[in-house]
Amino acid sequence: MESQIKLENIKIEQGWKEILKDEFLSPYFAEIKAHYLEAKTSGAVIYPPAKLIFNAFNLTPFDKLKVVLLGQDPYHQPHQAMGLSFSVPSGVRIPPSLQNIYKELQMDLGIPPCQSGDLSSWAREGVLLLNSILSVEAGKPTSHQHFGWQHFTDAVISQINFHCEGIIFLLWGNYAKAKKSLINPNKHFILEAAHPSPLARSGFLGCQHFSKTNAILTQLGKTPINWRLD
């Protein structure tokens, strides 16, 4: 098992690769890779597919970043996880949390629910759909939380906080809100709400985060996000 990470082997958008190069070369990232390879060698089915682990970064280049939408763990059922928080590929049944996100989108902006759960177009608009944990074993939610992914994604948030200005962080639920300490509110914007899961207590529907995000972007002289999904 390799103990060294070769930076050239990391398949991630060049802007992110440059910003995160120290993380990729760190001992803790070597541990993440070791855990991942051990799980693969044991025959475990892992989601998302390896080529999609850094999908969020590849669809939202660092220099196009406007919004960060934090999730926790990839979906753990077949064909669901695609490396984007809350998103599932077109043709896959839309999960309950995303159904509520679509309800809020309609309440807030009048955009009717999409028949597809693929949020890739949001990512291309500049919304980093970042899960805190980037892999999971089939049928076992949070099974890779001990790998060290949170160390990496916390570093991502910290690097965004340091290098950028005026990024809007959407923190839905207590897990996402716990990342608030990594964000300087004097440089960035933080919008908080309950988690969109139907299992969470009320507080997500009616948050108006989609219109609030676009109002902030307009105020900053940036192009608003096109939240409409086709």
Summary of the structure (lengths in Angstrom):
residues: 230
radius of gyration: 17.1
end to end distance: 43.7
largest distance: 52.1
contacts: 694
relative contact order: 0.16
helix: 41%
strand: 11%
